Amino acid sequence: MKRRRVIGAALGGLVLAGLVLRFGPAVTMSLVLGRPSAETWLERLAEDPARQEITLRSGDRAFHADLYRPANARSALLLVHGLSRAGRRHPDLMRLARLLARRRVLVLVPEFEGLTAFRLSGREVAEIGSGLAYLGTLSDHVGIAGFSFGAGPALLAAAEVPGLRVAGTFGGYADLRRVIAYITTGVHSFGGRRYAQRPEEYNRWKLLALLTGFLENERDRGLLQTIVERKLTDPSDDTRSLEVALGEEGQSVLVLALNRREDAVAPLLDRLPPGARRAIDLLSPLPAVARLSAPVLIAHGAEDDSIPFTESRRLAEAAGSRARVVIFRTFQHTGPRPFWDSLRQRAVDGWNLVRLIDELLTIR
């Protein structure tokens, strides 16, 4: 009996050692992402990778990017930030890039001018393509990961690049029309099930910024940009004098952003200028997902108040057997919720995060 226990303990130790060797890097990285304060005692032992600012070109335009270059990189990953003034220098994105580079992933983080201004212009897709082409000169194992509203352009660009090893999204979207409906009404659906929650009012002004970029009328575009800047700074700011000065195009966008009725979304979308409707459809990546040849890693927070988790369900359905989707119960838009959730749910989410990160770290 004693001998059996010794053998069992030895086998158990071997299994545990194997799991640590297999998932150790993903476990430590997951801990830091799930609880950033852990970096102070868990990650500072590792040497920070070199970060180099480089200039890339897309057509006749130049744009900047940060390249995190580890020694002996075994793969390369391009990260696409979302709607953020900080862009490539957002602290969470920089932390992620450092963590990946410490684990021998060459990381490229471009700055997308439209996304830093809370806009989608479509130019991001070509810029991402240029970034992927550049990484292709440095590594044979290239992948991409997009966050929030940056996930759409990331997937659209990835669909045009053969040979990618992985495409990932966190808090991404499939169809901008459905996202607009969610931000304005709180309603979303998937698989015959309807969900409803209270909209986050501040997101209306981010949506207005995004829609403003689609307008062709220069005067209305300027007025709306001023309204957006003032409302993002102070949502209680009275901008009615600017609102009444808007022309037909500007009014159509403002009314849509301020709408709260589910049944009014489709008619208001139809009232948008043709160029705006065309841009919304072109920047919705759902039709492009079927063209992806790489595995697709999809993650989303169930409590996301910017983009509903059903958008990731929709992306996974379109990707079919190539998709691995995880809906985190303890994450918000692109980060963890406060540490008051159930221990069991945190453990489940933690293990799912470890598995996703492990797949990113083992791009083949």
N, C-alpha and C positions, 0 to 999 in steps of 0.2 A: 504493500500500500504506500509506504514511504517513498519507494523507488518511483512509483507512478506519479506521485505528487511532484517529485523532483523533475521527472521528465516533462510533466505537464507545465510546470513553472518555466522550465527551459524553453519549451516550445512557445509558450505565451510570450516570453521575453524576446524570442526571435521574431515573432509576429509583430510585437510592438516596435522593435528596432526597425523592422522592414517598413512599417507605416511611417515612422519618424523620417526615415531616409526618403521615402516616396513622397510624403506630403509635408515634411517639415518646412520647406521654404514657403509653401502656400499657407500653412497654418500661421507662421509668424507674420506674414504679410496681411492675412485676414484680420489678425488681432489688431494690427495698427490701423487698418482701414475702418474696422468696426468701432475702435476706441482709440482715436488719435493720440490720447495722452500716453498710450502704451509705447509710443515711439521713443519717449525719453529714456526708458529703461531697457527696451528690447532691441531697438534699431541703431542706437548711437555707437554700438560696438563695430558696426560695419562702416567701411569707408565710403563716403559719398562719391558718386561717379562724377566725372568731368562734365560740365554743362557748357556747350558752345553755341553761341548765337550765329545762325547762318541766314543767308538770303536765298530764297527760291524764286523762280519765275513761272508765271502762268500766262502764256501769250506775251503781251507787251507789258504786263504788270509784274512788279516785284512785291514779295511779301516776306515777312520775317518768321523764323521758327527757332525753337530751342532744340538742340540735339544732346541727349544724355547718352554718353558713350562709355560703356563699361569695357574693361579689358576682356578679350576673348568672348565677345558676344556670340550667342548661339542662335539668336533670332532677332527680328526687328518688328516694332509695332508703332503705328501712327495713331496718336490720340487726337480726337476732334472735340474741342470744348463746346459748350452750349452758349446760350444767351448770357453773356457775362461781361461787365466792364473790364474785369481783370484779364480776360482772355487767357492766353497761355500761361500767365503768371498767377492764376488763381491758386491759392495755397493748397487746396485739396488736390488739384490737378498736378501741381508740382510734387506734392508728397507721393502721389501714385507713380509719377514718372521716376522719381528717385528709387522707390521701392522696387519697381520693375528692373531698373538698370542695375541695382545691387544684385539682382538675380540673373545677370548676364543677358538681359534683353536690351537691345539698342532702341531707344525711344525718341521719336520725333514728335514735337508738339508745335504745330504752326499757329500763327495768330491770324484769325479770320476777321477782317475789318467789319464786315456786315454783322457778324454775331456779337462783336463787342458793342455794336450800336443797337442791339436787339432787333436786327433785321435779317431776313433771308433774301438774298438776291439771286441765287443760282450760281453766282460766280464761285461760291465755295466748292461746288462739285469739281470744277476744273482745277482749282487750287489743290484740293485733296488728291486729285489724280496726279498732279505734278509732284506732290510729296511722296506718294506711293512709288512713282517712277524713280525718284531720287533714292528711296530706301532700297529699291531693287538693284541699285548699283553697289550697295553695301552688304546685302545679305540675300541668300537664296530662300530664306524662310520669313516671309513678310505677312503681317496681319494688320488689322485696323480695328479700332474701338471708338465709337461715338457716344456722346453723352447728351441727354435731353434733346433740344432742338438741333444739336449738331449731329445726331444719329441719322436723321433723314439724308442730308448731303453725304454722310459717310457711306451709307448703304448704296446710294445712287452712284457714287464714284466706284465703290467696290464691285458693283455689277459690271463695270466696264473694264475691269483689270483681271485678265486670266492669271491663274496660278497663285492667287492669294491663299494663304494657309488657314486663316480664320477671320471672321467678321463678327464683331461684338457690339452690343448696344446696352446702355443702362439708362432707363427712364426715357426711352426713345418713342417715336411715333410712327404710325403706318399711313394715316390719312389725315391731312391737315384740316379737312372739313369737320371730321369728328372731334378733333382737338378743339377747334373753335367752338363747337357746340358744347363741349365739356367746360371750357373756361367761362363761357357766358351763362350756362344754365346749370352746370353741375351734373348733367345727365350723360351717361355712357352705357354701352351695351355690348354684349358678345354672346354668341351661341344661344340666342333666344332669351337671354336673361338681361333685365334692365337694372341699372344701378343709378342711384341719385344721391348727391350730397351737396352741402352748401358750397357755392363757389368761393374761392379766395379772391376778394375784390381787387387786391393789388395786381393780380395777374391780368386784369382787364387792360391795364395801361401797358403792360408788356406786349399783350396781343395787339393793341392799337399801334404800338411801335412797329411790330412785325408787318401788320397790314399796310401801314403808311408807306413802307418801302415799295409796295406794289403799284402805287398810284402814278399816273402819267401826268396829271395836272400839277405843274411845279408850284403854283401858288397854294393850292390845297395841301400839297405835301409839306411845304414850309410851315403853314399854320398848324398842321397836325403834329409836326415834329416839336414845335414850341409847346403845344398842349401836353404832349407826352413827357417832355423834359420837366415841365413844371409839376405834373401829376406824379411822376416817379420820385421826385424830390419831396413833394408834399401832396398826398392824395386829397387833402381838404382844400387845396388851392382853388379859387374860383376862376375858371377859365371860360365862363359863358360868353364874354365879349369876343373871344376868339372863335368859339364854336358857332355863333350866329353868322360869322363872316365867311364860313366855309361854303364852297360851291357844291354842286350836285355830287361830284366824286367824293369829296371829303365827307359830306354828310352821310353817304352810303356806308362808308367805313366806320364812322363814329357811331352811327345807330346800331350797327352790327356788334361792335365791341361793348356797347352799353345794354344790349338786349338781355332779357332774363327769361324769355318765353321759349320753351322747347319747340312749339309749333311754328315759331317765326324764323327759326334759324335758316331753313332751306330757302324760303322766299328772300330773305335778306342777303344770303349768299348769291342768289341769282341777280340781285340788284347791283352787285359790285361791277366795276368796269371790266370789260372783257379781258384786259391785260392782267388784272388782279386775279380773276377766276382761272386764267390759264396758268399763272405762276403757282397758285395754290395746288393745282393738279400736277404740274411738272415737278414740284418739290415734295410730293407725297410718294414715298419710296415703295409702297405696297406692290405695284406692278413689276418693279425691278427685282424684288426679292427672289422670284423664281429663276432669275438668271445667275444668281450666285452659285458658284460651284464649291465654295469653301464651307466648312462647318460654321454654323451661326449660333453664337452664344448670346442669349437674350435675358436680361435681368430687369426687374422693375419693382418699385416699392408699392405695396397695396394701398398705402395711405398717400400716394402722390397727389398733390393738389394742383400741379401744373399740367401734367399729361396723364391720362388715366391708364391704369395697368392693362385694361382691355386692349389698348393699342399694341402692347407687346404680345398679348395672346394672338392678335390678328397677324402680326409679323411671323410668329412661330407657325401658325397654321399655313401661311403662304410658303414658308421654307420647308415644310414637311419633315421628312426623316433627318434632314441635315441640321435641324434646330434642337437646341437644348435651352429650355426656358425655365426660369426660376422667378417666382413672385415672392418677394421678401415681405414678411409681416412686420418686421421691426425696422424697416427703412422708410424714409419719406421720399423726396424727389430723387436725389442722388447721394444721400447720406443717411447715417443711422439716426433713429429717433432717440430721445432721452432714455436713460438706462432704467426705466421703470416697467418695461414689458416683462412678460412671464419668462422665467428661466428656461422652461422647456422650449418656447418659441425661439428664444435667442439661440439655443443650442441647435435647433433645426436650421435656422437661417445661417448660423455660423458654419455648419457643415456644408450647406449648399454653396456658401461663399468660398469655402476652401476648394471645393471641386471645380467651381468656375475659374478661380485663379490658377489652379493647377493646370487647367486646360490652356490658359493663356501662356503660362510659363513653359509649357511643353509643346509649343508650336512645332509641327513637323510637316 
